[in-house]
Amino acid sequence: MLPRVAITVGDPRGIGPEVVTKALADPPPDADWMVIGPEALLETIPADRRIPIPSRFPPPASPFTLPLSPHQAGLCVKHSVEEAVRLAMAGDVDAIVTGPAEKRALHLAGVGHPGHTEWLADLAGGVDVAMMLVAGGLRVVLVTTHLPLREVPGAVTLERVLATARLARSALERWWDVRAPRLAICALNPHAGEDGLFGSEDAEILAPAARALGATGPLPADTVFVRALRGEFDVVVVPYHDVAMTAVKLAGFGSGVNITLGLPFVRTAPDHGTAMDIAGKGVADPGSMREAVKLAVELGRRAIG
């Protein structure tokens, strides 16, 4: 039985519709897939493979964009993602892939979450989730996601580090068949705190977490990713957003995939944003979206056994 995958096109003003269309065309995924979005952007998708959201919009400005306000665009994403989650929670699809969205537009549409990860956790019933990113042989999972930097140290608690790492371990065992995953903990402070000289969080929070998990670390950010890429670790648990994203994009720019761990269904996404500066020009690289669809199909197949 083929895995069933629902794909949302993302913000209709960005490159989401274009990269979705390209990713599905060359070659089409080996799955029972469907695309969710504004009908005006789905004309190139076979009729039996599309789910138009119930909205009226002006004609497309190009084959890949719609001339909408941020509020309208946010509503498009909101309706599309809610429909995808509804299908997943009902057991009608095994995995969802979400196109990129602008956070400001989502807020204008009434989505009170900083990003897809937290929003999907809420839509799935308030489950505990974590953001994993995969690229070029590197896997990282984030302890905190979309927070101002000044708020990060207070959010890096022992409980949160342990919960994040356990979600990562479970995913590696279930989805990647990794027996006894090797975890590394990335330090929060320079030189892993240098025995408290540059901060106490590494000694007081991250080191006890590493011991409890049987993980290695905390290791400084300037070395842990190099060691992971050399094959020493299966996943790196990272305290905050930008250091993880930088490592992933250096490891495989244009091919990275975002995975939400902890949901009752598979969810993947490309690791880029809406790129509105090039939207509608037909030049967007579909590599990351193609990898997101490919991984959703693979994990969806594992989910159905």
matplotlib code that plots the C-alpha trace (Angstrom):
import matplotlib.pyplot as plt

x = [0.0, 1.3, 1.7, -0.8, 0.7, -1.0, 1.1, 0.1, 1.4, 2.3, 2.0, 0.4, 2.6, 5.9, 7.8, 5.8, 3.4, 6.3, 8.5, 5.6, 4.7, 8.3, 8.9, 5.9, 6.8, 10.3, 9.7, 6.3, 6.6, 5.8, 2.8, -0.9, -0.4, -2.7, -2.1, -4.0, -4.2, -6.1, -7.8, -6.3, -2.8, -3.7, -4.6, -1.5, -2.3, -4.5, -8.1, -8.1, -5.0, -6.0, -8.0, -8.9, -9.5, -12.9, -11.9, -12.2, -9.2, -8.3, -6.6, -2.9, -0.2, 1.8, 1.4, 2.8, 1.6, -1.6, -1.9, -3.1, -2.8, -0.8, -4.0, -5.5, -2.3, -2.3, -5.8, -4.8, -2.1, -4.3, -7.1, -4.7, -2.7, -5.9, -7.3, -4.1, -4.0, -7.7, -7.0, -4.0, -5.9, -8.7, -6.3, -7.0, -3.3, -0.1, 2.1, 1.8, 4.3, 3.9, 5.0, 6.7, 4.7, 5.3, 4.9, 3.5, 0.8, -0.1, -0.4, -2.7, -4.9, -5.2, -2.6, -1.1, 2.0, 5.6, 5.8, 4.4, 6.0, 4.2, 1.0, 0.9, 1.4, -1.7, -3.8, -2.8, -4.2, -1.4, 1.3, 4.9, 7.0, 10.4, 11.9, 14.4, 16.4, 18.2, 20.7, 23.8, 24.2, 23.6, 20.6, 19.9, 17.0, 16.2, 15.5, 14.1, 12.7, 11.5, 12.5, 14.3, 17.9, 17.6, 14.9, 16.8, 18.9, 15.7, 14.0, 16.9, 15.8, 16.8, 13.3, 13.1, 16.5, 15.6, 12.2, 13.7, 16.4, 14.0, 11.8, 14.9, 15.9, 12.5, 12.3, 15.7, 14.7, 11.3, 11.8, 15.5, 16.0, 19.0, 19.7, 21.0, 21.2, 24.4, 23.4, 25.6, 24.6, 25.6, 26.8, 24.9, 27.9, 31.3, 33.7, 30.9, 31.0, 34.8, 34.2, 31.6, 33.7, 31.3, 28.1, 26.8, 24.1, 26.4, 27.6, 24.3, 21.8, 23.3, 26.0, 23.4, 21.1, 24.0, 24.7, 21.0, 20.7, 24.0, 24.9, 28.2, 28.6, 28.0, 30.4, 31.2, 29.2, 32.4, 33.3, 30.2, 28.8, 32.1, 32.2, 28.6, 29.3, 32.2, 29.8, 30.5, 26.9, 23.5, 21.9, 23.0, 20.6, 21.0, 19.9, 18.8, 17.6, 20.2, 23.2, 21.3, 20.0, 23.4, 25.0, 22.2, 22.4, 26.1, 25.8, 23.3, 22.0, 19.0, 18.4, 17.5, 14.3, 12.4, 10.6, 8.3, 8.8, 6.1, 3.1, 0.7, 1.5, 4.5, 5.2, 8.0, 8.8, 11.6, 14.1, 13.6, 11.2, 8.8, 11.5, 9.1, 11.8, 12.0, 8.4, 6.6, 9.8, 10.1, 13.6, 13.0, 15.1, 12.7, 15.5, 14.5, 10.8, 11.7, 13.6, 10.8, 8.3, 10.7, 11.3, 7.5, 6.9, 9.7, 8.5, 4.9, 5.7, 7.3, 4.3, 2.0, 4.4]
y = [0.0, 3.4, 6.0, 8.8, 12.3, 15.7, 18.7, 22.4, 25.0, 27.5, 31.3, 32.0, 35.1, 33.2, 30.4, 27.6, 27.0, 26.9, 24.5, 22.2, 22.0, 21.4, 18.8, 16.8, 16.9, 15.6, 12.8, 12.4, 10.8, 7.1, 7.8, 8.5, 12.3, 15.3, 19.1, 21.6, 25.3, 28.0, 26.6, 29.2, 27.9, 24.2, 24.2, 22.2, 19.6, 16.7, 17.2, 14.0, 15.1, 18.5, 19.9, 23.5, 25.6, 27.4, 30.9, 33.4, 35.2, 37.4, 35.8, 34.8, 37.3, 34.4, 30.7, 30.5, 33.5, 35.3, 39.0, 38.9, 41.0, 39.5, 38.8, 36.9, 35.0, 34.0, 32.8, 30.6, 29.0, 28.6, 26.8, 24.6, 23.4, 22.9, 20.7, 18.7, 18.1, 17.2, 14.5, 13.2, 13.1, 11.3, 8.7, 9.7, 10.6, 9.2, 12.3, 16.0, 18.3, 22.0, 24.8, 27.9, 30.6, 34.1, 34.4, 37.9, 36.7, 33.8, 36.2, 38.5, 35.4, 34.6, 31.9, 32.7, 30.6, 31.5, 28.9, 25.7, 23.5, 25.0, 25.4, 21.8, 20.7, 22.6, 21.4, 17.8, 18.2, 19.9, 17.2, 17.6, 18.2, 19.1, 20.4, 18.2, 19.3, 16.9, 17.8, 16.3, 13.5, 15.8, 15.6, 18.2, 18.7, 22.0, 22.5, 25.9, 27.2, 30.7, 32.8, 36.1, 35.3, 36.9, 34.4, 31.3, 30.6, 30.6, 28.2, 25.7, 23.6, 20.1, 18.9, 20.4, 19.1, 15.6, 15.7, 16.9, 14.3, 11.5, 12.5, 12.5, 9.1, 7.6, 9.0, 7.6, 4.2, 4.2, 6.0, 5.4, 2.0, 3.3, 1.0, 2.7, 6.2, 8.2, 11.6, 14.6, 17.7, 21.1, 23.6, 26.9, 29.1, 29.6, 26.7, 24.9, 27.6, 27.2, 25.8, 28.5, 31.4, 32.1, 30.9, 28.2, 26.6, 24.0, 22.6, 22.9, 21.9, 20.4, 18.2, 16.5, 16.0, 14.3, 12.0, 11.1, 10.3, 8.5, 11.3, 13.0, 16.6, 19.4, 20.0, 23.4, 24.4, 25.0, 21.3, 19.2, 19.5, 18.6, 15.5, 14.6, 15.0, 12.7, 10.0, 10.2, 11.0, 10.2, 13.5, 16.7, 18.2, 22.0, 24.7, 27.4, 28.0, 29.9, 27.7, 24.7, 26.3, 27.6, 24.1, 22.4, 24.9, 24.7, 20.9, 20.8, 24.2, 23.7, 20.1, 20.4, 19.1, 20.2, 17.3, 17.8, 15.1, 14.0, 14.4, 11.4, 11.7, 12.5, 16.1, 17.4, 20.8, 22.5, 24.3, 27.7, 30.5, 32.2, 34.0, 36.6, 38.5, 35.8, 34.5, 34.3, 34.4, 30.6, 30.4, 28.9, 25.8, 22.9, 20.8, 21.2, 20.7, 17.6, 16.2, 17.1, 15.2, 12.3, 12.0, 12.3, 9.4, 7.3, 8.0, 7.6, 4.2, 3.2, 4.5, 2.2, -0.7]
z = [0.0, -1.0, 1.8, 1.6, 1.7, 1.8, 0.7, 1.4, -1.0, 1.7, 1.3, -2.1, -2.5, -2.0, -3.7, -2.1, -5.0, -7.4, -5.5, -4.8, -8.4, -9.5, -6.7, -7.8, -11.5, -11.6, -10.8, -9.1, -5.7, -5.3, -3.1, -3.0, -2.8, -2.9, -2.9, -0.7, -1.5, -3.4, -6.5, -8.8, -8.0, -8.5, -12.2, -13.1, -10.5, -11.7, -10.6, -8.5, -6.7, -5.4, -2.5, -3.0, 0.1, 0.2, -0.7, -3.5, -4.9, -7.8, -10.8, -10.3, -11.0, -12.4, -12.7, -9.1, -7.1, -6.1, -5.5, -1.9, 1.2, 4.1, 6.0, 3.0, 2.5, 6.2, 5.9, 2.9, 4.9, 8.0, 6.1, 4.1, 7.2, 9.2, 6.4, 6.2, 10.0, 9.9, 7.3, 9.2, 12.6, 10.8, 9.5, 5.9, 5.2, 6.7, 6.4, 5.6, 3.9, 4.6, 2.2, 3.7, 5.4, 6.5, 10.3, 10.2, 7.8, 10.1, 13.0, 11.1, 10.3, 14.0, 14.3, 17.8, 17.5, 16.5, 13.8, 12.3, 14.9, 17.9, 15.8, 14.8, 18.4, 19.3, 16.4, 17.3, 20.8, 22.7, 22.3, 23.2, 20.0, 18.9, 15.7, 13.9, 10.8, 8.5, 5.8, 4.2, 6.8, 9.7, 12.1, 14.7, 17.1, 18.9, 22.6, 21.9, 18.6, 17.8, 20.9, 21.3, 22.2, 25.6, 26.5, 25.5, 28.7, 30.9, 28.5, 28.4, 31.4, 32.3, 31.7, 28.3, 27.2, 28.4, 26.7, 23.4, 23.4, 24.1, 21.2, 19.0, 20.2, 19.7, 16.1, 15.3, 16.5, 14.9, 11.6, 10.8, 12.4, 14.4, 17.3, 20.5, 18.9, 19.7, 21.1, 21.5, 23.4, 22.0, 24.6, 25.1, 26.0, 24.4, 25.2, 27.0, 29.7, 30.4, 33.9, 34.7, 33.4, 30.5, 32.0, 34.3, 32.2, 30.6, 33.9, 35.8, 33.1, 30.0, 31.7, 34.0, 31.0, 29.0, 32.0, 32.3, 28.6, 28.2, 25.7, 24.9, 26.0, 26.3, 23.4, 22.0, 18.9, 17.0, 17.1, 17.8, 14.3, 12.6, 14.7, 13.8, 10.1, 10.5, 11.8, 15.5, 16.5, 15.1, 16.3, 18.0, 20.6, 20.2, 22.8, 20.3, 16.8, 14.8, 15.7, 14.6, 11.4, 10.5, 10.8, 8.8, 6.0, 5.8, 5.7, 2.9, 1.7, -0.6, 0.5, 4.2, 5.7, 8.8, 10.7, 13.6, 16.2, 18.6, 16.4, 15.9, 12.1, 10.0, 9.1, 7.0, 5.4, 3.4, 5.4, 3.7, 3.8, 1.4, -0.6, -1.9, -3.7, -6.3, -6.2, -9.5, -11.6, -12.1, -10.7, -7.3, -6.4, -5.5, -4.0, -0.3, -1.1, -3.2, -0.2, 2.2, 0.0, -0.5, 3.3, 4.0, 1.6, 3.2, 6.8, 5.8, 4.4, 7.7, 9.6, 7.9, 8.3]

ax = plt.figure().add_subplot(projection="3d")
ax.plot(x, y, z, "-o")
ax.set_aspect("equal")
plt.show()
